[in-house]
């Protein structure tokens, strides 16, 4: 259970890191 949680957290932060810059670019552009 602990290992699974670590993987989910890692994937969550990875997705956040990929999506966050796009939103920032959209906000700056718009």
C-alpha positions as CSV (number, residue, x, y, z in Angstrom):
1,X,0.0,0.0,0.0
2,X,2.8,2.4,0.9
3,X,4.7,1.6,-2.3
4,X,1.5,2.1,-4.4
5,X,0.9,5.5,-2.7
6,X,4.5,6.6,-3.5
7,X,4.0,5.7,-7.2
8,X,0.7,7.6,-7.4
9,X,2.2,10.6,-5.7
10,X,5.2,10.5,-8.1
11,X,2.9,10.3,-11.1
12,X,0.8,13.1,-9.8
13,X,3.8,15.4,-9.4
14,X,5.0,14.4,-12.8
15,X,1.7,15.3,-14.4
16,X,1.5,18.5,-12.4
17,X,5.0,19.5,-13.6
18,X,4.0,18.9,-17.2
19,X,0.7,20.6,-17.1
20,X,1.6,23.6,-14.8
21,X,3.9,25.3,-17.3
22,X,1.3,25.1,-20.0
23,X,-1.3,26.9,-17.9
24,X,1.3,29.5,-17.0
25,X,2.1,30.0,-20.7
26,X,-1.6,30.4,-21.5
27,X,-2.1,32.9,-18.7
28,X,0.9,34.9,-19.8
29,X,-0.2,34.8,-23.5
30,X,-3.8,35.6,-22.7
